[in-house]
């Protein structure tokens, strides 16, 4: 028999992610729709959003924040194209998006020297081998593998290069040492359950100095240009965006940040995500069917939790059969309106991926777990017929 009680929210997707508790479309009724984003009222709203991120993320006073188009992907491309220099680069990759950055740096930007520290899905590169005399590029959290860096102690204070971090599945759910990061990007749709297509970039003073003293030997698309005549375009960091933002999405993001503030701030958000992960982890640790994709316990993500099948009775399944198995499981859970979009990313090994970020309620994780087992056993029964 299926469990009796469903999660109150079935949204466990790893992007776009669940909206904050209590969210309603009607809360966006005061959005500045049909207004020019260059108008004073809209610029004030955009600056309020930037200032709110600065405050709630507890950024150092001299760090700068800007809104960019194209979600985290474009924001991070902006970072790569704008900052990578003759120092060379060390790039870390242990899943799909890190491998994308390796591809861009080696085959499109053609930065030399370039050292790629690559690990298989579920594993982490040897961080002690990273040369910080060069720029260092990495994802804080591997969204498609469930593997994260546990902290920033491996990054030295006296580094010569910049650290350029894709933190889109980490912020608001993992503790970040900002003094270790020079260029950081993320998107609203991951961190806050916001709407898609808006990215954020955060710059340290070292990053600003690089922008104003280094001219890339390549053409920069307009949406990547952060300087003009060798000087930082300060207006970007006051809400004068490169292109037209959605003021509806801006209002949505402001509502999410207000909820974060009222709910205890960044520390409470981290605690919420860690609690969600502990609930899920307790189930996985005794499950005869699933285990974490992440090998090292210390590096297991508490947001994009990736699981693999370990049931020896199903070891005969081919890769296609394994994928079909997970698709069937997911379809059962979707039909019951229990959990949506929880299979792993298409580029990663077959399994489940369950978002445990700060917007998810722990009670919903508790209610999801018996449904996962039910869907698994229903699917297994049909396979073994």
MITORDO-273288 format. One line per field, with one value per residue (C-alpha): chain; residue in one letter; x, y, z. Coordinates in nm, 3 decimals, decimal comma. Example, Ala and Ser with C-alpha at 12.3 -4.5 7.8 and 13.67 -1.06 7.14 Angstrom:
ch A A
aa A S
east 1,230 1,367
north -0,450 -0,106
up 0,780 0,714
//
This chain:
ch A A A A A A A A A A A A A A A A A A A A A A A A A A A A A A A A A A A A A A A A A A A A A A A A A A A A A A A A A A A A A A A A A A A A A A A A A A A A A A A A A A A A A A A A A A A A A A A A A A A A A A A A A A A A A A A A A A A A A A A A A A A A A A A A A A A A A A A A A A A A A A A A A A A A A A A A A A A A A A A A A A A A A A A A A A A A A A A A A A A A A A A A A A A A A A A A A A A A A A A A A A A A A A A A A A A A A A A A A A A A A A A A A A A A A A A A A A A A A A A A A A A A A A A A A A A A A A A A A A A A A A A A A A A A A A A A A A A A A A A A A A A A A A A A A A A A A A A A A A A A A A A A A A A A A A A A A A A A A A A A A A A A A A A A A A A A A A A A A A A A A A A A A A A A A A A A A A A A A A A A A A A A A A A A A A A A A A A A A A A A A A A A A
aa X X X X X X X X X X X X X X X X X X X X X X X X X X X X X X X X X X X X X X X X X X X X X X X X X X X X X X X X X X X X X X X X X X X X X X X X X X X X X X X X X X X X X X X X X X X X X X X X X X X X X X X X X X X X X X X X X X X X X X X X X X X X X X X X X X X X X X X X X X X X X X X X X X X X X X X X X X X X X X X X X X X X X X X X X X X X X X X X X X X X X X X X X X X X X X X X X X X X X X X X X X X X X X X X X X X X X X X X X X X X X X X X X X X X X X X X X X X X X X X X X X X X X X X X X X X X X X X X X X X X X X X X X X X X X X X X X X X X X X X X X X X X X X X X X X X X X X X X X X X X X X X X X X X X X X X X X X X X X X X X X X X X X X X X X X X X X X X X X X X X X X X X X X X X X X X X X X X X X X X X X X X X X X X X X X X X X X X X X X X X X X X X X
east 0,000 0,112 0,177 -0,124 0,016 0,182 0,432 0,257 0,472 0,587 0,857 1,196 1,348 1,711 1,625 1,411 1,373 1,089 0,963 0,965 0,695 0,379 0,454 0,153 0,130 -0,090 0,207 0,359 0,073 0,293 0,556 0,657 0,510 0,510 0,762 1,094 1,380 1,573 1,307 1,405 1,146 1,269 1,636 1,555 1,388 1,686 1,927 1,712 1,750 2,128 2,155 1,935 2,158 2,462 2,310 2,154 2,458 2,669 2,918 3,223 3,145 3,383 3,240 3,024 2,707 2,540 2,245 2,329 2,118 2,118 2,101 2,410 2,542 2,584 2,707 2,980 3,067 3,101 3,346 3,554 3,568 3,630 3,882 4,098 4,446 4,806 4,859 4,703 4,424 4,362 4,009 3,841 3,570 3,388 3,056 2,872 2,901 3,264 3,338 3,156 3,393 3,692 3,559 3,511 3,853 4,053 3,871 3,704 3,898 4,217 4,379 4,735 4,866 4,553 4,561 4,237 4,187 3,914 3,749 3,482 3,121 3,096 3,456 3,653 3,985 4,292 4,262 4,619 4,752 4,590 4,839 4,704 4,969 4,717 4,347 4,138 3,795 3,556 3,196 3,132 2,863 2,848 2,478 2,478 2,691 2,595 2,959 3,061 3,369 3,317 3,478 3,732 4,029 4,216 4,225 4,521 4,485 4,808 4,707 4,833 4,548 4,176 3,930 3,632 3,345 3,018 2,812 2,463 2,361 2,545 2,446 2,175 2,228 2,603 2,845 3,077 3,397 3,377 3,739 3,841 3,629 3,707 3,442 3,123 2,811 2,470 2,108 1,779 1,616 1,845 1,915 1,575 1,332 1,306 1,216 1,475 1,710 1,862 2,217 2,418 2,789 2,980 3,325 3,598 3,832 4,096 3,854 3,774 4,147 4,191 3,910 4,066 4,424 4,380 4,250 4,155 4,301 3,957 3,635 3,374 3,001 2,804 2,642 2,990 3,131 3,183 3,422 3,430 3,760 3,942 3,708 3,442 3,091 2,969 2,609 2,585 2,628 2,352 2,088 2,157 2,146 2,310 1,978 1,613 1,537 1,195 1,051 0,808 1,106 1,269 0,961 0,960 1,324 1,261 0,972 1,200 1,472 1,214 1,107 1,472 1,517 1,200 1,293 1,626 1,864 2,142 2,241 1,887 1,874 2,190 2,044 1,723 1,912 2,140 1,836 1,675 1,992 2,016 1,659 1,731 2,074 1,932 1,706 1,980 2,220 1,984 1,838 1,920 1,828 2,007 2,337 2,492 2,670 2,923 3,186 3,335 3,085 3,252 3,188 2,821 2,600 2,318 2,125 2,139 2,150 2,229 2,153 2,241 2,081 2,281 2,026 2,219 1,898 1,893 2,263 2,171 2,015 2,181 2,233 1,916 1,719 1,845 1,734 1,394 1,366 1,423 1,188 0,916 0,976 0,959 0,640 0,472 0,562 0,449 0,116 0,057 0,162 0,422 0,749 0,831 1,152 1,377 1,578 1,945 2,069 2,089 2,470 2,522 2,500 2,146 1,971 1,765 1,841 1,646 1,671 1,715 1,777 1,651 1,309 1,214 1,037 1,189 0,845 0,811 1,140 1,006 0,685 0,871 1,090 0,826 0,699 1,046 1,056 0,702 0,778 1,102 0,939 0,648 0,892 1,117 0,822 0,732 1,094 1,134 0,808
north 0,000 0,355 0,587 0,775 1,128 1,326 1,611 1,946 2,055 1,821 2,060 1,893 1,998 2,117 2,409 2,602 2,528 2,549 2,892 3,009 2,885 3,091 3,221 3,334 3,494 3,765 3,886 4,022 4,264 4,567 4,475 4,772 4,632 4,831 5,078 5,154 4,992 5,320 5,514 5,637 5,418 5,102 5,184 5,235 4,892 4,728 4,897 4,779 4,422 4,459 4,614 4,340 4,068 4,250 4,274 3,927 3,745 3,941 4,048 4,255 4,625 4,673 4,389 4,489 4,321 4,347 4,192 4,032 3,868 3,498 3,341 3,196 3,055 3,396 3,552 3,290 3,322 3,695 3,615 3,381 3,614 3,930 3,818 3,532 3,668 3,583 3,436 3,116 2,919 2,614 2,482 2,219 1,989 1,694 1,710 1,853 2,227 2,220 2,024 2,294 2,555 2,337 2,321 2,697 2,782 2,531 2,525 2,863 3,113 2,910 3,033 2,909 2,766 2,581 2,296 2,099 1,907 1,661 1,394 1,137 1,184 1,126 1,221 1,539 1,650 1,677 2,036 2,038 2,032 2,361 2,638 2,970 3,169 3,128 3,213 2,929 2,841 2,606 2,529 2,540 2,275 2,018 2,035 1,724 1,500 1,604 1,678 2,009 2,167 2,146 2,484 2,734 2,648 2,514 2,865 3,073 3,436 3,533 3,398 3,578 3,476 3,536 3,274 3,258 3,059 2,932 2,922 2,891 2,576 2,676 3,027 3,057 2,692 2,660 2,873 3,074 3,253 3,564 3,667 3,356 3,443 3,717 3,662 3,476 3,410 3,262 3,280 3,350 3,035 2,808 2,995 3,150 2,958 3,267 3,297 3,215 3,419 3,662 3,611 3,781 3,861 3,954 4,115 4,158 4,462 4,234 4,150 4,517 4,596 4,319 4,466 4,811 4,701 4,411 4,436 4,094 4,016 3,915 4,087 4,099 4,080 4,376 4,171 4,082 4,436 4,553 4,839 5,141 5,307 5,108 5,201 4,995 5,082 5,181 5,213 4,835 4,803 5,057 4,881 5,033 4,694 4,608 4,509 4,503 4,301 4,164 4,383 4,100 3,874 4,151 4,178 3,800 3,801 4,084 3,887 3,585 3,794 3,947 3,597 3,504 3,811 3,747 3,379 3,440 3,538 3,348 3,137 3,005 2,927 2,717 2,537 2,462 2,305 2,106 1,976 1,867 1,685 1,512 1,383 1,246 1,116 0,914 0,733 0,672 0,531 0,242 0,197 -0,132 0,032 0,369 0,528 0,870 0,936 1,137 0,899 1,119 1,200 1,536 1,649 1,550 1,831 1,942 2,097 1,888 1,543 1,277 0,910 0,593 0,247 -0,018 -0,301 -0,617 -0,779 -0,522 -0,540 -0,709 -0,391 -0,217 0,160 0,206 -0,022 0,172 0,498 0,353 0,231 0,581 0,735 0,493 0,577 0,947 0,902 0,721 1,001 1,264 1,093 1,084 1,453 1,359 1,470 1,633 1,630 1,425 1,219 1,307 1,543 1,391 1,419 1,248 0,882 0,746 0,800 1,042 1,406 1,566 1,936 2,001 2,374 2,624 2,677 2,310 2,222 1,937 1,787 1,747 1,556 1,326 1,266 1,208 0,923 0,647 0,745 0,698 0,346 0,274 0,393 0,198 -0,129 -0,083 -0,035 -0,320 -0,559 -0,490 -0,530 -0,866 -1,013
up 0,000 -0,064 0,233 0,365 0,385 0,108 0,141 0,160 -0,133 -0,412 -0,537 -0,491 -0,824 -0,826 -1,050 -1,070 -0,700 -0,451 -0,357 0,002 0,243 0,217 -0,133 -0,333 -0,675 -0,527 -0,321 -0,643 -0,707 -0,633 -0,896 -1,112 -1,432 -1,757 -1,616 -1,784 -1,595 -1,637 -1,448 -1,104 -0,930 -1,102 -1,045 -0,678 -0,667 -0,838 -0,597 -0,306 -0,432 -0,465 -0,118 0,028 -0,114 0,023 0,369 0,399 0,258 0,510 0,246 0,340 0,307 0,014 -0,198 -0,495 -0,629 -0,970 -1,152 -1,488 -1,761 -1,847 -1,500 -1,332 -1,660 -1,823 -1,499 -1,475 -1,844 -1,780 -1,501 -1,717 -2,018 -1,816 -1,554 -1,680 -1,739 -1,840 -1,493 -1,630 -1,471 -1,256 -1,308 -1,089 -1,219 -1,070 -1,254 -1,554 -1,492 -1,385 -1,703 -1,901 -1,756 -1,847 -2,204 -2,224 -2,081 -2,283 -2,618 -2,651 -2,439 -2,500 -2,177 -2,127 -1,911 -1,804 -1,553 -1,515 -1,191 -1,288 -1,072 -1,152 -1,048 -0,674 -0,607 -0,538 -0,693 -0,467 -0,349 -0,213 -0,569 -0,675 -0,764 -0,636 -0,822 -1,104 -1,117 -0,973 -1,115 -0,936 -0,841 -0,466 -0,506 -0,783 -0,865 -1,085 -0,859 -0,506 -0,420 -0,260 -0,110 0,265 0,338 0,206 0,427 0,122 -0,028 0,099 0,200 0,020 -0,322 -0,632 -0,860 -0,826 -0,704 -0,939 -0,788 -0,931 -0,610 -0,750 -0,559 -0,243 -0,138 0,128 0,225 0,285 0,487 0,261 0,366 0,150 0,210 0,017 -0,289 -0,540 -0,809 -0,717 -0,923 -0,849 -0,961 -0,787 -0,921 -0,716 -0,398 -0,341 -0,560 -0,777 -1,142 -1,407 -1,628 -1,378 -1,254 -0,982 -0,964 -0,648 -0,670 -0,409 -0,420 -0,575 -0,855 -0,916 -0,935 -1,195 -1,407 -1,401 -1,472 -1,716 -2,072 -2,216 -2,558 -2,682 -2,774 -2,498 -2,578 -2,444 -2,167 -2,031 -2,017 -1,659 -1,742 -1,970 -2,067 -1,801 -1,516 -1,342 -1,458 -1,113 -1,228 -1,268 -0,894 -0,827 -1,034 -1,375 -1,546 -1,880 -2,033 -1,932 -1,618 -1,532 -1,258 -1,179 -1,106 -0,907 -0,686 -0,647 -0,536 -0,290 -0,139 -0,096 0,071 0,303 0,404 0,467 0,684 0,886 0,926 1,094 0,818 0,649 0,950 0,984 0,611 0,642 0,942 0,751 0,462 0,692 0,880 0,553 0,457 0,795 0,759 0,412 0,513 0,802 0,557 0,300 0,558 0,636 0,289 0,114 -0,218 -0,238 -0,142 -0,194 -0,521 -0,318 -0,183 0,092 0,366 0,433 0,075 0,044 -0,074 0,154 -0,136 -0,455 -0,295 -0,557 -0,491 -0,682 -0,679 -0,487 -0,482 -0,581 -0,705 -0,984 -1,073 -1,401 -1,539 -1,831 -1,832 -2,037 -1,805 -1,503 -1,660 -1,745 -1,385 -1,246 -1,502 -1,394 -1,029 -1,105 -1,308 -1,017 -0,777 -1,026 -1,082 -0,707 -0,684 -0,425 -0,587 -0,920 -1,125 -0,896 -1,142 -1,179 -1,448 -1,796 -1,798 -1,462 -1,358 -1,326 -0,995 -0,789 -0,712 -0,429 -0,349 0,023 0,008 0,262 0,105 0,154 0,481 0,686 0,740 0,363 0,352 0,626 0,432 0,105 0,233 0,265 -0,080 -0,226 -0,088 -0,209 -0,563 -0,567 -0,458 -0,701 -0,988 -0,877 -0,854 -1,217 -1,331 -1,160 -1,291
//
